[in-house]
């Protein structure tokens, strides 16, 4: 439990360091839904709210949180991720995500790290996310809408 507090404090400090000092019109809030196959475990469906700020050039840093339903055992959880997102050209994005996911049944804290890529318009995006959710790989589809 002590290690988890240190991890959470480190993520919070990193988030504060990476938050931009001024607001920009291209920063925003993103609503997302996802459907995942958690290899050898279950299906997982999530609804997330993300906030992001412009860092430099095509880079954005942010955080996302929300709710997840793991179908095997009807486990409810809260995904918490720090994200780094880059726009390539005008329509392609790539992103990296990492953070703890809190489950309300079984093992409480699960480590999560993922890489995502996809297509985005002015507001809507669709993509694939591939990563690891303790103890197995996870792959899924993401739909998002930026306000």
Secondary structure as UniProt FT lines:
FT   HELIX           2..18
FT   TURN            25..26
FT   STRAND          28..38
FT   TURN            39..41
FT   STRAND          42..56
FT   TURN            57..58
FT   STRAND          59..70
FT   TURN            71..74
FT   STRAND          75..88
FT   TURN            89..91
FT   STRAND          92..103
FT   STRAND          109..120
FT   STRAND          124..133
FT   TURN            134..135
FT   STRAND          136..146
//
